[in-house]
Amino acid sequence: MKRFDLELAVGVFFLIGIICLAYLSIKLGKMEVIGHRGYEVYAKFSSVGGLKEGASVEIGGVEIGRVKDIKLDPKDYTAVVTFALHSNVKLPDDSIAAVKTKGLIGEKYVSITPGASERMIKPGGRIRETQPPFDLSEAIGRLIYGSPGK
């Protein structure tokens, strides 16, 4: 009987450990298990330069969502980026989305600068104004070799 109690205690302890590990994996991986509570908008960029799915979407340094999907539009060869935004955030329809880098060579994220319009972007709507990421190697090339056309 004592052996059974010991095996039961070890089994319960092991099960609790597995549950804690799964919880930490989901939280640290910033995964959505049940589903995202919010809405989606998209934007078209000429280049996303290293932006990945799951990257944060921020306004003023505060995370308001994540990059859900990145696809190529076959009609005009632009990158179509879909954002999953929190439901409590409403964006004016003249907002600007820009791909930025955290630090000098850090991870890419999307920074949104809200506009002043009274009209808001509806779920499934589009952010019309975008800015591609700053290309450091291109800037260094221009500095060394001069700007093209001169």
ZAKOL-598393 format. One record per residue: residue number from 1; x, y, z of N, C-alpha, C, O in turn. Coordinates in steps of 0.001 Angstrom, whole numbers, always signed. Example, Ala and Ser with C-alpha at 12.3 -4.5 7.8 and 13.67 -1.06 7.14 Angstrom:
<atoms>
{atom 1; {+13190; -5690; +7800}; {+12300; -4500; +7800}; {+13200; -3300; +7800}; {+14236; -3319; +8465}}
{atom 2; {+12850; -2250; +7080}; {+13670; -1060; +7140}; {+12900; +30; +7870}; {+13409; +1138; +8039}}
</atoms>
This chain:
<atoms>
{atom 1; {+820; -1189; +0}; {+0; +0; +0}; {+864; +1253; +0}; {+529; +2229; -672}}
{atom 2; {+1986; +1247; +750}; {+2878; +2401; +795}; {+3501; +2646; -579}; {+3679; +3795; -984}}
{atom 3; {+3832; +1568; -1296}; {+4444; +1710; -2623}; {+3464; +2383; -3585}; {+3866; +3222; -4391}}
{atom 4; {+2195; +2024; -3508}; {+1171; +2627; -4365}; {+1042; +4122; -4089}; {+909; +4906; -5028}}
{atom 5; {+1078; +4534; -2821}; {+994; +5946; -2455}; {+2169; +6728; -3017}; {+1997; +7845; -3504}}
{atom 6; {+3365; +6148; -2954}; {+4563; +6803; -3487}; {+4469; +6957; -5003}; {+4783; +8019; -5541}}
{atom 7; {+4037; +5899; -5693}; {+3900; +5960; -7154}; {+2825; +6971; -7567}; {+2988; +7674; -8564}}
{atom 8; {+1747; +7043; -6818}; {+694; +8006; -7098}; {+1205; +9439; -6916}; {+906; +10310; -7732}}
{atom 9; {+1966; +9682; -5859}; {+2513; +11022; -5610}; {+3489; +11421; -6712}; {+3467; +12561; -7174}}
{atom 10; {+4341; +10496; -7136}; {+5287; +10785; -8222}; {+4523; +11057; -9520}; {+4885; +11968; -10263}}
{atom 11; {+3488; +10293; -9798}; {+2687; +10493; -11006}; {+1999; +11849; -11017}; {+1989; +12529; -12043}}
{atom 12; {+1424; +12251; -9888}; {+767; +13554; -9786}; {+1787; +14676; -9947}; {+1529; +15654; -10648}}
{atom 13; {+2931; +14539; -9307}; {+3998; +15540; -9434}; {+4455; +15665; -10884}; {+4653; +16776; -11376}}
{atom 14; {+4624; +14541; -11571}; {+5034; +14531; -12975}; {+3983; +15207; -13858}; {+4325; +15976; -14757}}
{atom 15; {+2712; +14919; -13603}; {+1627; +15523; -14373}; {+1573; +17037; -14181}; {+1374; +17776; -15145}}
{atom 16; {+1747; +17498; -12950}; {+1777; +18939; -12676}; {+2954; +19588; -13399}; {+2820; +20690; -13931}}
{atom 17; {+4095; +18921; -13422}; {+5267; +19440; -14142}; {+5014; +19579; -15627}; {+5414; +20576; -16227}}
{atom 18; {+4362; +18606; -16232}; {+4035; +18657; -17668}; {+3076; +19815; -17951}; {+3248; +20527; -18941}}
{atom 19; {+2084; +20009; -17108}; {+1120; +21100; -17294}; {+1824; +22454; -17181}; {+1558; +23356; -17975}}
{atom 20; {+2712; +22602; -16207}; {+3458; +23861; -16050}; {+4352; +24125; -17263}; {+4450; +25260; -17729}}
{atom 21; {+4994; +23090; -17767}; {+5857; +23237; -18939}; {+5050; +23656; -20166}; {+5492; +24505; -20940}}
{atom 22; {+3883; +23071; -20345}; {+3027; +23448; -21479}; {+2575; +24897; -21354}; {+2573; +25631; -22341}}
{atom 23; {+2195; +25310; -20165}; {+1766; +26692; -19937}; {+2896; +27670; -20251}; {+2679; +28669; -20938}}
{atom 24; {+4092; +27392; -19755}; {+5232; +28280; -20020}; {+5576; +28321; -21502}; {+5925; +29380; -22024}}
{atom 25; {+5484; +27197; -22181}; {+5771; +27166; -23619}; {+4805; +28049; -24389}; {+5207; +28759; -25311}}
{atom 26; {+3546; +28010; -24017}; {+2538; +28825; -24697}; {+2757; +30305; -24395}; {+2702; +31133; -25304}}
{atom 27; {+3003; +30647; -23139}; {+3202; +32046; -22755}; {+4475; +32626; -23349}; {+4447; +33726; -23900}}
{atom 28; {+5593; +31908; -23251}; {+6858; +32430; -23769}; {+6885; +32447; -25289}; {+7540; +33299; -25890}}
{atom 29; {+6182; +31516; -25909}; {+6103; +31487; -27369}; {+5084; +32465; -27909}; {+4971; +32645; -29122}}
{atom 30; {+4332; +33107; -27006}; {+3301; +34084; -27361}; {+2320; +33511; -28376}; {+1940; +34169; -29345}}
{atom 31; {+1920; +32266; -28127}; {+977; +31592; -29009}; {-450; +31889; -28574}; {-706; +32221; -27417}}
{atom 32; {-1360; +31765; -29509}; {-2780; +31919; -29223}; {-3387; +30517; -29240}; {-3398; +29868; -30286}}
{atom 33; {-3891; +30040; -28104}; {-4448; +28699; -28036}; {-5935; +28713; -28340}; {-6411; +27941; -29172}}
{atom 34; {-6664; +29581; -27676}; {-8109; +29615; -27820}; {-8523; +30426; -29038}; {-9590; +30190; -29605}}
{atom 35; {-7720; +31348; -29431}; {-8060; +32211; -30560}; {-7859; +33657; -30170}; {-7864; +34009; -28991}}
{atom 36; {-7684; +34476; -31167}; {-7416; +35890; -30917}; {-8723; +36630; -30697}; {-9667; +36495; -31476}}
{atom 37; {-8767; +37411; -29632}; {-9945; +38248; -29375}; {-9624; +39647; -29879}; {-8934; +40415; -29209}}
{atom 38; {-10113; +39961; -31028}; {-9823; +41255; -31619}; {-10276; +41263; -33062}; {-11254; +40613; -33432}}
{atom 39; {-9546; +42013; -33870}; {-9905; +42097; -35282}; {-8641; +42182; -36124}; {-7544; +42393; -35607}}
{atom 40; {-8814; +42014; -37423}; {-7687; +42022; -38345}; {-7793; +43195; -39312}; {-8880; +43574; -39749}}
{atom 41; {-6629; +43757; -39630}; {-6493; +44736; -40701}; {-5259; +44333; -41500}; {-4453; +43523; -41041}}
{atom 42; {-5113; +44892; -42684}; {-3935; +44564; -43488}; {-3334; +45818; -44090}; {-3961; +46877; -44133}}
{atom 43; {-2098; +45670; -44556}; {-1392; +46771; -45215}; {-503; +46179; -46294}; {-55; +45037; -46192}}
{atom 44; {-254; +46976; -47336}; {+636; +46546; -48422}; {+1936; +47329; -48331}; {+1928; +48557; -48242}}
{atom 45; {+3052; +46610; -48354}; {+4385; +47203; -48279}; {+5159; +46865; -49547}; {+4986; +45787; -50115}}
{atom 46; {+6020; +47793; -49994}; {+6897; +47488; -51127}; {+7961; +46481; -50710}; {+8443; +45708; -51539}}
{atom 47; {+8334; +46485; -49421}; {+9293; +45530; -48868}; {+9028; +45400; -47375}; {+8704; +46381; -46706}}
{atom 48; {+9169; +44178; -46857}; {+9031; +43986; -45415}; {+10365; +43651; -44771}; {+10451; +43598; -43544}}
{atom 49; {+11406; +43424; -45556}; {+12784; +43280; -45104}; {+13031; +42522; -43822}; {+13616; +43088; -42899}}
{atom 50; {+12617; +41269; -43712}; {+12920; +40461; -42547}; {+11817; +40399; -41505}; {+11993; +39758; -40469}}
{atom 51; {+10695; +41042; -41749}; {+9562; +40959; -40826}; {+9019; +39533; -40861}; {+8911; +38931; -41930}}
{atom 52; {+8678; +38996; -39697}; {+8194; +37620; -39620}; {+6822; +37560; -38971}; {+6426; +38466; -38238}}
{atom 53; {+6101; +36478; -39252}; {+4816; +36252; -38600}; {+5040; +36161; -37096}; {+6009; +35550; -36645}}
{atom 54; {+4163; +36756; -36336}; {+4297; +36753; -34884}; {+5005; +37984; -34341}; {+5052; +38185; -33127}}
{atom 55; {+5564; +38823; -35237}; {+6235; +40050; -34790}; {+5208; +40979; -34163}; {+4023; +40928; -34494}}
{atom 56; {+5670; +41822; -33261}; {+4726; +42696; -32566}; {+4326; +43895; -33427}; {+5076; +44346; -34292}}
{atom 57; {+3121; +44390; -33158}; {+2600; +45602; -33764}; {+2427; +46585; -32612}; {+1756; +46282; -31625}}
{atom 58; {+3039; +47769; -32741}; {+3076; +48703; -31626}; {+2625; +50106; -32019}; {+2754; +50527; -33169}}
{atom 59; {+2093; +50812; -31027}; {+1847; +52251; -31130}; {+2548; +52870; -29937}; {+2228; +52548; -28793}}
{atom 60; {+3490; +53747; -30189}; {+4206; +54420; -29111}; {+4941; +53469; -28188}; {+5089; +53766; -27003}}
{atom 61; {+5407; +52333; -28692}; {+6128; +51371; -27873}; {+5251; +50402; -27108}; {+5763; +49537; -26396}}
{atom 62; {+3932; +50530; -27239}; {+2996; +49639; -26551}; {+2452; +48635; -27558}; {+1944; +49015; -28613}}
{atom 63; {+2561; +47352; -27228}; {+2086; +46319; -28143}; {+560; +46332; -28217}; {-133; +46281; -27201}}
{atom 64; {+54; +46404; -29462}; {-1396; +46413; -29675}; {-1853; +45222; -30513}; {-3040; +45093; -30815}}
{atom 65; {-920; +44356; -30888}; {-1271; +43194; -31694}; {-34; +42495; -32211}; {+1083; +42750; -31762}}
{atom 66; {-257; +41605; -33167}; {+820; +40811; -33761}; {+616; +40686; -35266}; {-495; +40827; -35777}}
{atom 67; {+1714; +40419; -35958}; {+1646; +40141; -37394}; {+1110; +38724; -37539}; {+1706; +37774; -37030}}
{atom 68; {-10; +38584; -38230}; {-632; +37271; -38368}; {-154; +36545; -39618}; {+70; +35335; -39593}}
{atom 69; {+3; +37288; -40715}; {+311; +36630; -41983}; {+1051; +37593; -42904}; {+805; +38799; -42883}}
{atom 70; {+1960; +37048; -43713}; {+2673; +37830; -44729}; {+2601; +37051; -46035}; {+3034; +35901; -46107}}
{atom 71; {+2052; +37685; -47061}; {+1916; +37041; -48366}; {+2326; +38006; -49465}; {+2393; +39216; -49248}}
{atom 72; {+2598; +37471; -50633}; {+2917; +38279; -51802}; {+1663; +38457; -52642}; {+984; +37480; -52957}}
{atom 73; {+1349; +39699; -53009}; {+232; +39972; -53901}; {+727; +39742; -55327}; {+1607; +40469; -55788}}
{atom 74; {+181; +38745; -56041}; {+688; +38435; -57385}; {+369; +39500; -58426}; {+980; +39510; -59495}}
{atom 75; {-576; +40401; -58139}; {-939; +41434; -59114}; {+106; +42538; -59184}; {+545; +42909; -60272}}
{atom 76; {+507; +43065; -58028}; {+1449; +44194; -58040}; {+2761; +43898; -57316}; {+3572; +44798; -57098}}
{atom 77; {+2967; +42626; -56942}; {+4221; +42175; -56313}; {+4585; +42979; -55071}; {+5737; +43367; -54876}}
{atom 78; {+3587; +43218; -54243}; {+3822; +43863; -52957}; {+3585; +42836; -51855}; {+2918; +41823; -52068}}
{atom 79; {+4134; +43106; -50685}; {+3931; +42232; -49532}; {+2655; +42660; -48815}; {+2520; +43818; -48420}}
{atom 80; {+1735; +41743; -48649}; {+491; +42010; -47932}; {+647; +41441; -46521}; {+787; +40232; -46337}}
{atom 81; {+618; +42331; -45533}; {+819; +41939; -44141}; {-508; +42082; -43405}; {-1127; +43146; -43421}}
{atom 82; {-935; +41003; -42761}; {-2174; +41011; -41984}; {-1825; +41127; -40507}; {-984; +40386; -39997}}
{atom 83; {-2477; +42059; -39830}; {-2250; +42291; -38403}; {-3466; +41822; -37612}; {-4602; +42077; -38012}}
{atom 84; {-3236; +41141; -36494}; {-4291; +40787; -35548}; {-4172; +41766; -34388}; {-3246; +41674; -33582}}
{atom 85; {-5110; +42698; -34307}; {-5057; +43763; -33305}; {-6013; +43480; -32145}; {-7027; +42804; -32315}}
{atom 86; {-5677; +44004; -30972}; {-6551; +43869; -29807}; {-7857; +44614; -30067}; {-7879; +45632; -30760}}
{atom 87; {-8931; +44097; -29508}; {-10261; +44664; -29779}; {-10451; +46062; -29199}; {-11311; +46809; -29666}}
{atom 88; {-9665; +46428; -28190}; {-9847; +47754; -27576}; {-9106; +48858; -28319}; {-9184; +50020; -27920}}
{atom 89; {-8386; +48523; -29395}; {-7624; +49513; -30166}; {-8378; +49831; -31448}; {-8713; +48934; -32222}}
{atom 90; {-8640; +51102; -31664}; {-9292; +51564; -32901}; {-8315; +52481; -33633}; {-7776; +53420; -33047}}
{atom 91; {-8090; +52203; -34920}; {-7134; +52981; -35710}; {-7851; +53945; -36651}; {-8771; +53542; -37363}}
{atom 92; {-7444; +55208; -36663}; {-7979; +56146; -37658}; {-7591; +55689; -39066}; {-6545; +55064; -39243}}
{atom 93; {-8413; +55992; -40057}; {-8142; +55487; -41408}; {-6972; +56172; -42105}; {-6603; +55763; -43206}}
{atom 94; {-6371; +57204; -41500}; {-5185; +57818; -42084}; {-3914; +57449; -41300}; {-2926; +58182; -41333}}
{atom 95; {-3949; +56308; -40596}; {-2786; +55835; -39851}; {-1688; +55383; -40809}; {-1959; +55035; -41958}}
{atom 96; {-454; +55392; -40329}; {+706; +54990; -41131}; {+1366; +53801; -40458}; {+1644; +53842; -39259}}
{atom 97; {+1623; +52735; -41219}; {+2308; +51548; -40707}; {+3727; +51528; -41266}; {+3921; +51709; -42468}}
{atom 98; {+4722; +51308; -40403}; {+6120; +51280; -40821}; {+6811; +50075; -40200}; {+6590; +49755; -39032}}
{atom 99; {+7651; +49408; -40992}; {+8458; +48307; -40476}; {+9712; +48911; -39869}; {+10446; +49638; -40539}}
{atom 100; {+9955; +48609; -38607}; {+11106; +49169; -37893}; {+11915; +48051; -37263}; {+11492; +46896; -37226}}
{atom 101; {+13094; +48422; -36766}; {+13991; +47469; -36119}; {+14224; +47890; -34685}; {+14459; +49066; -34406}}
{atom 102; {+14161; +46920; -33764}; {+14480; +47205; -32365}; {+15993; +47183; -32225}; {+16624; +46141; -32405}}
{atom 103; {+16568; +48325; -31908}; {+18024; +48414; -31816}; {+18645; +48535; -33188}; {+17947; +48764; -34177}}
{atom 104; {+19960; +48382; -33251}; {+20677; +48528; -34516}; {+20440; +47354; -35453}; {+20169; +47551; -36637}}
{atom 105; {+20541; +46139; -34935}; {+20315; +44953; -35770}; {+19372; +43980; -35071}; {+19536; +42765; -35184}}
{atom 106; {+18395; +44506; -34358}; {+17455; +43680; -33605}; {+16334; +43148; -34472}; {+16392; +43193; -35701}}
{atom 107; {+15316; +42646; -33802}; {+14185; +42061; -34511}; {+13311; +43148; -35139}; {+13290; +44292; -34683}}
{atom 108; {+12602; +42770; -36182}; {+11703; +43693; -36884}; {+10336; +43698; -36215}; {+9893; +42683; -35677}}
{atom 109; {+9680; +44837; -36252}; {+8322; +44975; -35755}; {+7615; +46031; -36582}; {+8247; +46723; -37381}}
{atom 110; {+6313; +46161; -36399}; {+5535; +47158; -37125}; {+5133; +48255; -36146}; {+4541; +47989; -35100}}
{atom 111; {+5462; +49483; -36502}; {+5083; +50646; -35705}; {+3976; +51377; -36445}; {+4107; +51697; -37626}}
{atom 112; {+2895; +51634; -35743}; {+1770; +52344; -36349}; {+1690; +53739; -35749}; {+1676; +53910; -34530}}
{atom 113; {+1639; +54727; -36625}; {+1448; +56110; -36212}; {-2; +56473; -36509}; {-387; +56568; -37675}}
{atom 114; {-813; +56677; -35466}; {-2229; +56983; -35706}; {-2398; +58357; -36353}; {-1644; +59289; -36075}}
{atom 115; {-3384; +58458; -37203}; {-3686; +59730; -37844}; {-4679; +60534; -37020}; {-4940; +60219; -35860}}
{atom 116; {-5222; +61566; -37626}; {-6142; +62456; -36929}; {-7570; +62357; -37464}; {-8432; +63144; -37075}}
{atom 117; {-7819; +61418; -38334}; {-9139; +61285; -38939}; {-10180; +60851; -37905}; {-9869; +60183; -36919}}
{atom 118; {-11407; +61248; -38162}; {-12526; +60840; -37298}; {-13011; +59440; -37656}; {-13593; +58743; -36824}}
{atom 119; {-12763; +59026; -38921}; {-13202; +57702; -39368}; {-12182; +56649; -38956}; {-10975; +56869; -39049}}
{atom 120; {-12677; +55508; -38502}; {-11822; +54411; -38052}; {-11763; +53306; -39099}; {-12687; +53142; -39896}}
{atom 121; {-10669; +52552; -39089}; {-10535; +51404; -39987}; {-11422; +50289; -39442}; {-11346; +49938; -38264}}
{atom 122; {-12254; +49743; -40307}; {-13159; +48666; -39908}; {-12404; +47334; -39898}; {-11377; +47214; -40567}}
{atom 123; {-12883; +46339; -39161}; {-12273; +45007; -39209}; {-12193; +44502; -40643}; {-13168; +44568; -41392}}
{atom 124; {-11034; +44001; -41013}; {-10795; +43556; -42385}; {-10367; +44673; -43306}; {-10106; +44439; -44486}}
{atom 125; {-10290; +45896; -42783}; {-9916; +47060; -43578}; {-8416; +47138; -43840}; {-7649; +46258; -43450}}
{atom 126; {-8026; +48210; -44506}; {-6635; +48366; -44940}; {-6025; +49648; -44396}; {-6668; +50698; -44373}}
{atom 127; {-4781; +49546; -43961}; {-3971; +50723; -43646}; {-3335; +51138; -44964}; {-2535; +50390; -45526}}
{atom 128; {-3673; +52299; -45455}; {-3254; +52709; -46808}; {-1824; +53237; -46876}; {-1119; +52991; -47854}}
{atom 129; {-1398; +53951; -45857}; {-55; +54539; -45877}; {+938; +53601; -45186}; {+733; +53206; -44039}}
{atom 130; {+2013; +53250; -45891}; {+3036; +52368; -45319}; {+4425; +52899; -45630}; {+4622; +53672; -46568}}
{atom 131; {+5381; +52465; -44821}; {+6789; +52793; -45041}; {+7597; +51513; -44935}; {+7480; +50794; -43943}}
{atom 132; {+8427; +51209; -45952}; {+9265; +50008; -45872}; {+10374; +50204; -44840}; {+10616; +51329; -44401}}
{atom 133; {+11051; +49119; -44448}; {+12125; +49259; -43463}; {+13330; +49996; -44026}; {+13571; +49989; -45234}}
{atom 134; {+14079; +50626; -43140}; {+15320; +51302; -43527}; {+16359; +50236; -43849}; {+16591; +49336; -43041}}
{atom 135; {+16988; +50325; -45023}; {+17990; +49350; -45441}; {+19377; +49924; -45176}; {+19852; +50789; -45911}}
{atom 136; {+20018; +49437; -44123}; {+21321; +49947; -43709}; {+22391; +49698; -44769}; {+23218; +50572; -45026}}
{atom 137; {+22384; +48521; -45385}; {+23409; +48218; -46398}; {+23264; +49124; -47621}; {+24263; +49529; -48215}}
{atom 138; {+22029; +49440; -47994}; {+21809; +50347; -49127}; {+22290; +51755; -48781}; {+22884; +52429; -49623}}
{atom 139; {+22042; +52200; -47566}; {+22492; +53530; -47137}; {+24015; +53616; -47105}; {+24585; +54630; -47506}}
{atom 140; {+24670; +52572; -46636}; {+26142; +52554; -46617}; {+26680; +52561; -48039}; {+27671; +53231; -48329}}
{atom 141; {+26025; +51811; -48932}; {+26439; +51794; -50338}; {+26317; +53165; -50979}; {+27185; +53575; -51749}}
{atom 142; {+25241; +53874; -50664}; {+25073; +55233; -51200}; {+26137; +56173; -50649}; {+26645; +57037; -51365}}
{atom 143; {+26468; +56002; -49381}; {+27476; +56849; -48754}; {+28855; +56615; -49386}; {+29590; +57568; -49646}}
{atom 144; {+29194; +55370; -49626}; {+30513; +55031; -50174}; {+30604; +55357; -51666}; {+31572; +55978; -52106}}
{atom 145; {+29614; +54945; -52436}; {+29686; +55077; -53889}; {+28961; +56292; -54422}; {+28984; +56530; -55630}}
{atom 146; {+28326; +57060; -53580}; {+27551; +58211; -54050}; {+26166; +57779; -54446}; {+25924; +56602; -54715}}
{atom 147; {+25260; +58726; -54483}; {+23883; +58381; -54842}; {+23799; +58121; -56341}; {+24522; +58746; -57118}}
{atom 148; {+22925; +57203; -56758}; {+22782; +56875; -58173}; {+22295; +58075; -58978}; {+21511; +58891; -58494}}
{atom 149; {+22769; +58163; -60196}; {+22349; +59227; -61086}; {+23235; +60443; -61051}; {+22983; +61401; -61783}}
{atom 150; {+24278; +60444; -60217}; {+25155; +61612; -60151}; {+26424; +61379; -60924}; {+27284; +62258; -60980}}
</atoms>
